[in-house]
Amino acid sequence: MSFKSKTEQSTRSFVSKKWTFLLCLSCFCAGILFTNRMVAVPESKAIMRTTAVEAEKLKLISEGCNLKAKGEKHVSKDIIGEVFKTHHAIQTLDKTISNLEMELAAARAAQESLHGGSPLSEDVSRVGSSRKRKYLMVIGINTAFSSRKRRDSVRATWMPQGEKRKKLEDEKGIIVRFVIGHSRSAVMKYCLQIVWDLHILATSGGILDRAIEAEDKKHGDFLRLDHVEGYLELSAKTKIYFATAVASWDADFYVKVDDDVHVNIATLGETLVRHRKKPRVYIGCMKSGPVLSQKGVRYHEPEHWKFGETGNKYFRHATGQLYAISKDLASYISINQHVLHKYANEDVSLGSWFIGLDVEHIDDRRLCCGTPPDCEWKAQAGNICVASFDWTCSGICRSADRIKEVHRRCGEGENALWSATF
């Protein structure tokens, strides 16, 4: 082969390789371009369509979840709201029933007093106006039909009369009333009871009731109760007294005292105000006497078996001659009077009603001083007694005759009452 031939062959080989490389590169680029145009674009559209559909589905699902959550939240709020409304309605109903019970007790007392035409009827019938005024204490003097002389002796000694009694109420915030119910003959003549408007219509009673009505017309110092008088009914009378008193007057304290006990009102007020900020207080001379199981004896307890073995004593309770309770306890008695158990003795019954309650028992021996010389010596020493009586008589022996002497020797003096600041 000649040199020329070899050269041409070599040139063709060289050109061929060069063009081959360029051709391959061009094909590769063309392939990439072709792939991007034919494959990438349709796939992008498909992805976009798929993404849009899924987004729509997700949106629907999300909205559905939100609606469900909102619905559940709305239902939850509705349930909670209904529960709250129901609870509030129950509380309102309980309070309404309690108020109605107290209104009924007050209306009964008011109607009975209205029937007698006594000044007292104005006090009790004006329940709304009385509630606006805040009193320090209401003193209820427990009395009986046969105790006219005792009442007159109290009026002549430690209980202010006429304008002075009104001044005592207006300036010192102290209400004092004799507390009595009705005779059995009067109760037998009740012909109609109208509970709808909280009034009681009654015809005139017997001679005992007419005597009280006449006495009340003269003095205007009675609180008549919807109660049948009787020695064995003292526990019931105590319940009704507190229910009627708390419905008639808004006071810090409610006091019960017997009509054969001497009381220094100013000293009593000063004693009670020391405990005014306490919510539930029970003040008196605390004792724990024996439970008497023998029949026929005074203070016999028919339910003696409830207090354990023979010879056991009662729980601590205030002696019945005089004690005071705060407004919360008086309201508690008023609201629950229909289910409070009555024992034979009134002071035991009262103490039993507070068993199990968060009540502070205050034992103050100035509420049970003896008659002279005991109370006189204490007065001379500057420790004036709140109440004085004889333990042997459960009151001042022959009080109608002796209470004036007790008042002269143990009384705090009239100026003490009007100068006192409660």
Disulfide bonds with the S-S distance in Angstrom:
Cys285-Cys368 2.10
Cys369-Cys385 2.06
Cys375-Cys410 1.84
Cys393-Cys397 1.75
